[in-house]
Amino acid sequence: MDFRTKLIEVRKANGVTQEELSTKCNITVRTIQRIESGQVQPRAQTIRILSEALGFDFFISTKNLTGHSIFWHIKDLFNLKTHKMRKISILTLTTITLVASILLIQAQPVDKKKPHSGITITYNPDKSLKRVDVVFTNDLTLDSLIDIREKLLKANISVSYTFMEFDKDGHLTGIACNMSDNQQGKGSSGSFHTSVIKPQALSGFYYDYSKNAKVGFCCGFCWLN
């Protein structure tokens, strides 16, 4: 049911004429006639006045307002002259939800986030190297290991594999390697060996060049919970 039809129904149910409603609302009879005939679309302020005069909530009970934009509804939500308590409850709940979401995001252990299998290289906005993660998993093959070594060389990190073992399908089951950072002023190096690749305990190494890095270099089981 549209607004004009509902207005006519409510006005007649209250035994109020157009002239009497005009007096109550301080709105001209001509305006009320044009609203009820569908010639004009009433503003929110007019709907509020009519709601108060007839003791009926047109905002909730008609479909007329579905034609308004989302910005109109947001603006009306902050208009506490109508349905004050309901709107305060909505705003309070929305605020609490927003604050809780922000706190939850901030509480996420970013440093403990596990990287993907293989090699992951991230850069700073100025294109300088930020972090390099190398994770050895059963998904890797000999081709994958060669590709990792080539990508590391482009990042000025050298790696030499001293031991590699694969299953019958060619997937990595054990590995040993030496790694060295050739970045100027860095020079971190180390070695790593595991005869059994364990999915529940990711193994490999990383170089973290970010300014706030707590540990700039790690090799072994660096991503344990």
Order of alpha helices (4+ residues) and beta strands (2+ residues): alpha-alpha-alpha-alpha-alpha-alpha-alpha-beta-beta-alpha-beta-beta-beta-beta-beta
